[in-house]
Amino acid sequence: MMQDLGRYEGLRETLPPIEYLPGGWMELRVAPALPRPVLHHEIRSLHGVITGLVGGHSDTDPRFTLFPHEGAMAGLGWALYVPDQVTALRIAGRGHYVSWQGRSVLLRCGEMQRWKAPVVPDRRVTLVVQTITPVIIRSSGRHGTPQHARSYTRACESNLLSTLAAWLPHRCGIERGLKVRMHFIANDTRPETVRLSGPHGAMTGWSGTIVLKANPVAHWLLKAAEMVGLGGRVAYGFGRITVREIG
């Protein structure tokens, strides 16, 4: 039985009526073309290139998201989301000569495309959340202070709640302090490690499937996370999920 977490306001009473998520996304292609798509454990080079294009990066407030994209051209296999619209418009629709693994290449960013904000029913629903790439959520200490010394390697209800309530709204361009309510029904997740080159080394998060009951706000945020990424290290391609309503 779902835990009684108190009265909550419906989505329309809690979230602003935004039509689009902030910024936009774009396909990426490179010339000369790569012989095959970039694998997840090889993404550090692409991350470095994009960091240079957008002008810096922050672990706690990522300025971009890299996500697998089957339609991406010229063998990259990844697309780019930039939440700041000014930055997204500056790099979209043009080519940029960059250094890629010691050689000069032309990285072309496609036209900027905007994501429509999620539309969800104004009631509690049962959702299936499944990972595409591992989700990295840091443990939290007292008062919600992030403890970056370790990362949860199995989905944890309390930390997923805090992530949805404290971190994700900012990525989506809305205010914090939302009434996020959810309860795990089933949790089939496990640790998964991606071994990146360079100083970051191995990054471990959780992969698998969660079945949960969510109020409209949690549902909205999880649907937004399908696009902007869930948890940390989204600029390295982590935190890609799918969300499906089953009741």
C-alpha positions in Angstrom: 0.0 0.0 0.0 1.3 3.4 -0.9 2.7 5.3 2.0 0.6 8.4 3.0 2.9 11.3 2.4 0.3 14.0 3.1 -1.9 16.2 1.0 -0.3 17.6 -2.2 -1.3 20.1 -4.8 -2.0 19.0 -8.4 0.4 19.7 -11.1 -1.5 22.7 -12.5 -1.5 24.3 -9.0 2.2 23.7 -8.4 4.1 24.1 -11.6 4.2 27.1 -13.9 2.4 26.6 -17.2 5.6 26.4 -19.2 5.3 25.2 -22.9 9.0 24.3 -23.5 11.9 23.2 -21.5 14.8 25.7 -21.4 17.4 25.8 -24.2 17.4 23.2 -26.9 19.1 20.1 -28.3 20.9 19.5 -31.6 22.4 16.6 -33.6 26.2 16.3 -33.8 28.3 15.3 -36.8 32.0 15.4 -37.5 34.2 15.6 -40.6 36.1 13.5 -41.5 33.5 11.0 -40.3 34.4 8.5 -37.6 34.5 4.8 -38.6 31.9 3.9 -35.9 29.8 5.6 -33.2 31.5 6.8 -30.1 31.0 4.2 -27.3 30.0 5.4 -23.8 33.4 4.6 -22.2 35.0 6.7 -25.0 32.9 9.8 -24.4 35.5 11.7 -22.5 37.0 13.2 -25.7 33.6 14.4 -26.9 32.8 15.8 -23.4 36.0 17.8 -23.6 35.2 19.2 -27.0 31.7 20.3 -25.9 33.0 21.8 -22.7 35.2 24.1 -24.8 32.4 25.1 -27.0 29.9 26.1 -24.3 32.6 27.8 -22.2 33.2 25.8 -19.1 31.4 23.2 -17.0 30.2 22.6 -13.4 29.7 19.2 -11.8 26.8 20.5 -9.7 25.1 22.6 -12.5 25.9 20.9 -15.8 25.8 23.3 -18.8 25.1 20.5 -21.2 23.8 16.9 -21.6 25.1 14.3 -24.0 22.7 11.6 -24.8 22.6 8.6 -27.2 20.8 9.4 -30.4 20.4 6.9 -33.2 19.7 9.6 -35.7 22.9 11.4 -35.1 24.9 11.8 -38.3 28.4 10.9 -39.3 29.0 8.1 -36.8 28.9 10.0 -33.5 25.9 8.3 -32.1 25.3 11.2 -29.5 23.4 14.4 -29.5 23.7 17.5 -27.3 21.3 19.4 -25.1 22.2 22.9 -23.8 19.8 24.4 -21.3 21.0 28.0 -21.8 19.2 29.2 -24.9 21.8 31.9 -25.7 24.6 29.4 -25.7 22.6 26.8 -27.6 21.8 29.4 -30.4 25.4 30.5 -30.5 26.7 27.0 -31.3 23.7 25.5 -33.2 23.5 25.4 -37.0 27.2 25.9 -37.7 30.5 24.1 -37.8 33.3 24.5 -35.3 36.9 23.4 -35.8 38.0 21.6 -32.7 40.8 19.4 -31.5 39.7 15.8 -31.3 42.1 13.2 -29.9 45.1 15.2 -31.2 43.7 16.1 -34.7 41.7 19.0 -36.1 38.2 18.1 -37.1 35.0 20.0 -38.1 32.3 19.4 -35.5 29.0 20.5 -36.9 26.0 21.2 -34.6 22.6 20.8 -36.2 19.8 23.3 -35.9 18.5 23.9 -32.4 15.3 22.0 -31.6 13.2 22.6 -28.5 11.6 20.1 -26.3 7.9 20.6 -25.3 7.3 20.4 -21.6 5.7 17.2 -20.4 2.0 16.9 -20.1 0.8 14.4 -17.4 -2.5 13.5 -15.8 -3.5 15.3 -12.7 -3.6 12.2 -10.5 -1.3 9.6 -9.0 -0.1 7.0 -11.5 2.0 3.9 -11.6 5.2 4.2 -13.7 7.9 2.0 -15.0 11.3 3.7 -15.0 14.0 1.9 -17.0 17.6 3.0 -17.5 19.4 3.4 -20.9 22.7 4.4 -19.4 23.6 4.1 -15.7 22.1 6.8 -13.3 24.6 8.4 -10.9 23.0 9.8 -7.7 25.2 10.9 -4.9 24.4 10.2 -1.3 23.1 13.1 0.8 24.2 14.0 4.3 22.4 16.1 6.8 20.3 18.9 5.5 20.6 17.5 2.0 24.3 18.4 1.6 25.7 16.3 -1.2 28.4 13.8 -0.1 30.5 13.3 -3.2 32.7 10.7 -1.7 30.4 7.9 -2.9 27.5 7.2 -5.2 24.5 5.0 -4.8 24.9 1.9 -6.8 21.3 0.8 -6.4 18.2 2.9 -6.8 17.3 4.5 -3.5 13.8 5.9 -2.9 14.9 8.7 -0.6 17.7 9.9 -2.8 15.6 9.8 -6.0 13.1 11.9 -4.1 15.7 14.5 -3.1 17.1 14.6 -6.7 13.7 15.2 -8.1 12.9 17.9 -5.5 16.2 19.7 -5.2 18.2 19.3 -8.4 16.0 18.4 -11.4 13.6 21.4 -11.2 16.5 23.8 -11.7 17.5 21.9 -14.8 14.0 22.2 -16.1 13.7 26.0 -15.6 11.2 25.9 -12.7 11.3 26.8 -9.1 12.2 24.4 -6.3 10.1 23.6 -3.3 7.7 21.3 -5.3 5.6 18.7 -3.5 7.3 15.6 -5.0 5.6 12.4 -3.8 6.5 8.8 -4.9 6.8 5.3 -3.5 8.7 2.3 -4.8 6.6 -0.7 -5.7 9.4 -2.8 -7.2 13.1 -2.2 -7.5 15.2 -4.3 -9.8 18.4 -2.3 -10.1 22.1 -3.1 -9.7 25.5 -1.4 -9.9 27.0 -0.8 -13.4 30.4 0.7 -14.0 31.6 2.6 -17.1 35.3 2.9 -17.2 36.2 6.3 -18.7 39.7 7.2 -19.7 41.6 10.0 -17.9 41.4 11.3 -14.3 37.7 10.3 -13.7 38.4 6.6 -14.1 35.5 4.3 -13.4 32.1 5.8 -12.7 29.5 3.5 -11.1 25.8 4.1 -11.0 22.7 2.0 -11.0 21.0 0.4 -13.9 17.7 -1.6 -14.2 14.0 -1.0 -13.7 11.9 0.6 -11.0 8.1 0.4 -10.6 6.8 3.3 -8.6 3.7 5.3 -7.7 4.0 9.0 -8.4 2.1 12.1 -7.8 1.7 14.5 -10.8 4.8 16.5 -9.9 7.1 13.5 -9.6 5.6 12.2 -12.9 6.3 15.5 -14.6 9.9 15.6 -13.4 10.6 12.1 -14.4 9.2 12.7 -17.9 11.4 15.8 -18.1 14.4 13.7 -16.9 13.9 11.5 -20.0 15.1 14.5 -22.0 17.5 16.5 -19.7 18.9 13.5 -17.8 18.5 12.1 -14.3 21.2 12.4 -11.5 24.8 13.5 -12.0 27.4 13.2 -14.8 24.7 13.8 -17.5 27.4 15.6 -19.5 29.2 12.2 -19.7 26.1 10.5 -21.1 24.8 9.1 -17.8 21.3 9.3 -16.5 19.3 8.4 -19.6 16.0 6.8 -18.7 12.6 5.9 -20.2 9.3 6.4 -18.3 6.2 4.5 -19.1 2.8 4.8 -17.4 1.1 1.5 -16.6 -1.9 2.6 -14.5 
